[in-house]
Amino acid sequence: MKRSICQGGWFLFVAIGLAVMSVVTGHGADSATPKSPTMADLLKASKPGDWRQLDPENTLYMDLTAGRVIIELAPTFAPKHVANVKALAREHYYDGLAILRAQENYVVQWGDPEAEKPALARKIKTARPTLAPEFDRTWEDSLGFTRLPDGDVYAPEVGFASGFPIARDPKAGRTWLIHTYGMVGAGRDVALDSGGGAELYVCIGQAPRNLDRNVTLLGRVIQGMELLTTLPRGTAAMGFYERPEQRVPIKSLRVVADVPVAERIPLELLRTDTVLFQQLVESRRNRRDEWYHVPAGRIDISAVPLPVRPVGK
Amino acid sequence: MKRSICQGGWFLFVAIGLAVMSVVTGHGADSATPKSPTMADLLKASKPGDWRQLDPENTLYMDLTAGRVIIELAPTFAPKHVANVKALAREHYYDGLAILRAQENYVVQWGDPEAEKPALARKIKTARPTLAPEFDRTWEDSLGFTRLPDGDVYAPEVGFASGFPIARDPKAGRTWLIHTYGMVGAGRDVALDSGGGAELYVCIGQAPRNLDRNVTLLGRVIQGMELLTTLPRGTAAMGFYERPEQRVPIKSLRVVADVPVAERIPLELLRTDTVLFQQLVESRRNRRDEWYHVPAGRIDISAVPLPVRPVGK
């Protein structure tokens, strides 16, 4: 038999057309007892109400030559940045720009290669070139909070709200999106109000949690991460590509609501405010698959899978 | 000015020939005050005694068509597995085998594609096909321990010993290597003693800490990670490549002591048992670079950089 590491902890990016369950059925999944369901068992038993469909008005398609990257926006946490990124997309600001940077175990970033040359830089029409930061926001109970039980190195409390990984400081009454794998943010310069969405980045390695509350996060890649993580790393400082021909062109970046229905990819995401999701977290804290010798008994927020699948699968 | 995310938290994989400091001098590094040195400042001020040279007897070169991956072995924590991997390398077991699996945000794994077909599988001569696990070991004070101050979601204590990330349970008197980015382990099947090093994996994404104490770790990639992380992801279950031609051939995997001196790449690593290293951890807990608005004040073990550079640079 093949020596392997058991099935991945990550389920995030299910290829369309691939039966969703196949990704999580590796060694031992069949041997789980009814009393300790695996993630595969739980998803198999899920009801339609355990899932939520993507909102076309808050989803982006970034089309590269190699394929499509799908980003869910987080207007609850960064309303002005989300509105601005959509405005930029709708004025075709990003179309024809490029991925400029791929830094090992850190970020992939795209924008206008000529941003530093005003004469050549792309003009922004109706959108805002920069915005005040949205690093955190006021906590409100209406946000909902599925808190993780095992604490966090960086924040007083962590968990999920509206399907996004968040931290919460109950004393300060503040909450913020956190930098985990696949999270998307608005690059900025030294000035806190120098971002706004004209340059965007995605976390491609170990969660860079030191960036939390230092830069505005506004969404999360829910499909197509492998198109970004496998890009050649840039060899200039901070992983920027040295030569223009190394940059990766962006064919288009569109709000899904503007894409003809026939061209859309209908996806649904597991809700994070359900009993089923809590069971899934518990099942990942204590892996009972036959392969496991010692269940961790704990889980870091960056290790919690957020399942995505084609609608109705 | 270019909107960016400040310089990466990762310094691990310094290209040979690249001035080591260039990697960490991005925005704001120049503005650090003398009272709060950046990592670049600290490395610039380091003394020769702050570094240790790789031991050729405990370093591997894995040569791919695309370049060289360098692995430091950890005989202190997995003595039998390290000895067996070296024995396998010395009987040329790995030469001509292939990378078989690349799973998004999880692992890259290599071994014998025909391992499941006894008639075709490569014969192991002097080495052992399998070994008893070395998931953890007895704690001894002689191991040394640079403990991190901010705790850990998974283990009672975490820090560094012999340059490797470890966990420690003082009550149980046990210690173990942990799964962070770049760590190398011996794949196994369901049976705990089915590993041994004939199939090896590297962690390429968010630290899969749920694997700790479930599989034997035996080393860490210290250069060439980008050759593994940028590989196309496999589309079969668990990220295995579906077709033989998708596999990535291994030209050779050698113990550096067996490589002619002229062909070696002399590297040194920052020691983790020094005052300088503690200062580096502190500097990464509280980033004072001009770009940072809120220093995290804390650090996860998976985010601590372990600098590597050409000898004498």
Interface residues (C-beta under 8 A of the other chain):
Chain A: M1 K2 R3 S4 I5 C6 Q7 G8 G9 W10 L12 F13 A15 L18 S22 V23 T25 G26 H27 G28 R101 Q103 E104 N105 Y106 V107 Q109 G111 A115 E116 P133 F135 D150 G151 D152 V153 Y154 T180 Y181 G185 A186 G187 R188 D189 V190 L192 S194 G195 A198 E199 Y201 G205 Q206 A207 P208 R209 N210 L211 D212 R213 N214 V215 M225 E226 T229 T230 L231 P232 R233 T235 A237 M238 G239 R284 R287 E290 W291 Y292 H293 V294 P295 A296 R298 I299 D300 S302 A303
Chain B: M1 K2 R3 S4 I5 C6 Q7 G8 G9 W10 L12 F13 A15 S22 V23 T25 G26 H27 G28 R101 Q103 E104 N105 Y106 V107 Q109 G111 A115 E116 P133 F135 D150 G151 D152 V153 Y154 T180 Y181 G185 A186 G187 R188 D189 V190 L192 S194 G195 A198 E199 Y201 G205 Q206 A207 P208 R209 N210 L211 D212 R213 N214 V215 M225 E226 T229 T230 L231 P232 R233 T235 A237 M238 G239 R284 R287 E290 W291 Y292 H293 V294 P295 A296 R298 I299 D300 S302 A303
